[in-house]
């Protein structure tokens, strides 16, 4: 049951806690993805994004500071679900030619969730007059979009064609 006194600031804070939890879980998953990836380009993409994700957590800490709140995480069911599916996919496809393609699919599901969350948070920060927070969130949003585009490129150039090849 919603209370009538909830504001956009409250929604901003709750969503910030959600993505904070998500980023910490994603960082762990990226380390696993680096180990699981077969293609060198994909390994490198995951390594790079792991470094970026650590920076995303730092930026989120800064955003919490801007709004005068201590960094706090709230369980993100969406991220947990996507990461659980990734684990299932790795078990099922991990030793196949389709492994990297499946891994990219899971990674892109996470990226799309992050793009949605960061886009919303950036817009809300603008509406709330949180200019410094908006800049930090916009920077992260652009990195998430670049990662998604890079994953698409690797999939189309390498992983998807590899996944289609029949063994002789």
C-alpha positions as CSV (number, residue, x, y, z in Angstrom):
1,X,0.0,0.0,0.0
2,X,1.5,3.3,-1.1
3,X,1.6,6.3,1.2
4,X,0.5,9.6,-0.1
5,X,3.5,11.5,1.1
6,X,6.1,9.7,-1.1
7,X,7.9,12.0,-3.5
8,X,10.2,11.8,-6.5
9,X,13.1,12.2,-4.1
10,X,11.9,9.0,-2.3
11,X,11.7,7.1,-5.6
12,X,15.2,8.4,-6.6
13,X,16.6,7.1,-3.3
14,X,14.9,3.7,-3.5
15,X,16.1,3.2,-7.1
16,X,19.6,4.4,-6.2
17,X,19.7,1.6,-3.5
18,X,18.5,-0.9,-6.1
19,X,21.2,-0.1,-8.7
20,X,23.8,0.0,-6.0
21,X,23.0,-3.6,-5.0
22,X,22.9,-4.5,-8.7
23,X,26.3,-3.0,-9.5
24,X,27.9,-4.9,-6.7
25,X,26.4,-8.2,-7.9
26,X,27.3,-7.4,-11.5
27,X,30.9,-6.9,-10.5
28,X,31.1,-10.4,-9.1
29,X,29.4,-11.8,-12.2
30,X,31.8,-10.0,-14.5
31,X,34.7,-11.7,-12.8
32,X,33.0,-15.0,-13.5
33,X,32.3,-14.0,-17.1
34,X,36.0,-13.2,-17.7
35,X,36.8,-16.8,-16.6
36,X,34.0,-18.3,-18.7
37,X,34.5,-16.3,-21.9
38,X,36.4,-18.2,-24.6
39,X,37.0,-15.4,-27.2
40,X,39.9,-13.1,-26.3
41,X,37.9,-10.0,-27.3
42,X,35.0,-11.0,-25.1
43,X,37.4,-11.6,-22.1
44,X,38.9,-8.2,-22.7
45,X,35.4,-6.6,-22.9
46,X,34.4,-8.2,-19.6
47,X,37.7,-7.1,-17.9
48,X,37.2,-3.5,-19.1
49,X,33.6,-3.4,-17.9
50,X,34.6,-4.9,-14.6
51,X,36.9,-1.9,-14.1
52,X,34.2,0.5,-15.2
53,X,31.7,-1.2,-12.9
54,X,34.0,-0.6,-9.9
55,X,34.0,3.1,-11.0
56,X,30.1,2.9,-11.2
57,X,30.0,1.9,-7.6
58,X,32.3,4.8,-6.6
59,X,30.1,7.2,-8.6
60,X,27.0,5.8,-6.8
61,X,28.7,6.4,-3.5
62,X,29.2,10.0,-4.6
63,X,25.5,10.3,-5.6
64,X,24.5,9.1,-2.2
65,X,26.8,11.8,-0.7
66,X,25.2,14.5,-2.9
67,X,21.7,13.6,-1.5
68,X,23.1,13.4,2.0
69,X,22.5,9.7,2.5
70,X,24.9,6.9,3.4
71,X,25.3,4.3,0.6
72,X,22.9,1.5,1.1
73,X,21.8,-1.4,-1.0
74,X,18.3,-2.8,-1.5
75,X,18.0,-6.3,-3.0
76,X,17.4,-6.1,-6.8
77,X,15.2,-9.0,-7.7
78,X,15.7,-8.3,-11.4
79,X,19.4,-8.5,-11.3
80,X,19.3,-11.6,-9.2
81,X,17.0,-13.2,-11.7
82,X,19.1,-12.4,-14.7
83,X,22.3,-13.5,-13.0
84,X,20.6,-16.8,-11.9
85,X,19.7,-17.4,-15.6
86,X,23.3,-16.6,-16.6
87,X,24.5,-19.3,-14.2
88,X,22.0,-21.8,-15.6
89,X,23.1,-20.9,-19.2
90,X,26.8,-21.3,-18.3
91,X,26.0,-24.8,-16.9
92,X,24.1,-25.8,-20.0
93,X,26.2,-24.2,-22.7
94,X,29.6,-23.6,-21.0
95,X,31.6,-26.2,-23.0
96,X,29.8,-25.6,-26.3
97,X,30.5,-23.5,-29.3
98,X,27.5,-21.4,-28.3
99,X,28.9,-20.5,-24.9
100,X,30.1,-17.0,-25.7
101,X,26.9,-16.2,-27.6
102,X,24.9,-17.2,-24.6
103,X,27.2,-15.3,-22.2
104,X,26.8,-12.2,-24.3
105,X,23.0,-12.6,-24.3
106,X,23.0,-12.7,-20.5
107,X,25.4,-9.8,-20.3
108,X,23.2,-7.7,-22.6
109,X,20.2,-8.5,-20.5
110,X,22.0,-6.9,-17.5
111,X,23.2,-4.0,-19.6
112,X,19.7,-3.2,-20.8
113,X,18.4,-3.3,-17.2
114,X,21.2,-0.9,-16.2
115,X,20.6,1.4,-19.1
116,X,16.9,1.6,-18.1
117,X,17.8,2.3,-14.4
118,X,20.5,4.9,-15.1
119,X,18.3,6.6,-17.7
120,X,15.5,6.9,-15.2
121,X,17.9,8.1,-12.4
122,X,19.6,10.6,-14.7
123,X,16.2,12.1,-15.6
124,X,15.0,12.2,-12.0
125,X,18.2,13.8,-10.9
126,X,17.6,16.6,-13.5
127,X,14.0,17.0,-12.3
128,X,15.2,17.2,-8.7
129,X,17.9,19.8,-9.6
130,X,20.7,17.4,-8.6
131,X,23.1,18.6,-11.3
132,X,26.2,16.9,-10.0
133,X,24.3,13.6,-9.6
134,X,22.9,14.0,-13.1
135,X,26.4,14.3,-14.6
136,X,27.7,11.3,-12.7
137,X,24.6,9.2,-13.7
138,X,24.9,10.4,-17.3
139,X,28.5,9.3,-17.5
140,X,27.7,5.8,-16.2
141,X,24.7,5.6,-18.6
142,X,27.0,6.3,-21.6
143,X,29.5,3.7,-20.5
144,X,26.7,1.1,-20.2
145,X,25.5,2.0,-23.7
146,X,29.0,1.6,-25.1
147,X,29.4,-1.8,-23.4
148,X,26.1,-2.9,-24.9
149,X,27.2,-1.8,-28.4
150,X,30.6,-3.6,-28.0
151,X,28.9,-6.8,-26.9
152,X,26.6,-6.6,-30.0
153,X,29.7,-6.1,-32.2
154,X,31.5,-9.1,-30.7
155,X,28.4,-11.2,-31.0
156,X,27.8,-10.4,-34.6
157,X,31.4,-10.5,-35.7
158,X,32.6,-13.6,-33.7
159,X,30.4,-15.4,-31.2
160,X,27.2,-15.8,-33.1
161,X,28.9,-17.2,-36.2
162,X,31.0,-19.5,-34.0
163,X,27.9,-20.7,-32.3
164,X,26.4,-21.7,-35.7
165,X,29.3,-23.8,-36.9
166,X,28.8,-27.5,-37.0
167,X,31.6,-29.7,-35.8
168,X,33.0,-32.0,-38.5
